[in-house]
Amino acid sequence: MARPRVHDDSLAARLLEEASAVVATTGSTGLTVRDLAARAGTSASAVYSLFGSREELLRAVGDEAFARFARRLAAVPRTDDPAADLLGLGLAYRENALAAPNFYRVMFGTPGVGIQDGTRGPATASATFLVLRDAVMRVLDAPAPAAAEPALALWALVHGLVELELDGVLPDGAEGRYTRTLRAAGPAILAG
């Protein structure tokens, strides 16, 4: 008979949530297995049982952050209006950051865990960036090389606005301002 599973998926999810909060605020060096276990109300052995090591836990936090982001982007409908679809991706970017700010911070601000990890390669090679690049290709009716630079500029715009909002430095009305800015600046960026 198979041995019963002591640690379930809900504990793993709770550990990833707690770990993302620690890493987002203190960096990957601030994460210890013992502290994480205490925060999640479990034991260090449970963390090791589920993730194998601290390094694998950190990798799992980064993987979860990117998986959530990819799911959010994949949920944006693809229609016959490429410009509307591109705006939808920009809105999904913001929604993802606001729904899971700790995981968002892990993706973009944690060396060794997010996109800055040397094993992940440049951000422009990530699957999530390629979704943006492909949407820009549709709008411009252009090949990938011609769409890469405008896609990078759009990403910088969206990322900057979201960072300012998460940092709480924008005045009230951030959602409306965000959409208006994308609608005004997006076409200008695409026009070159």
Order of alpha helices (4+ residues) and beta strands (2+ residues): alpha-alpha-alpha-alpha-alpha-alpha-alpha-alpha-alpha
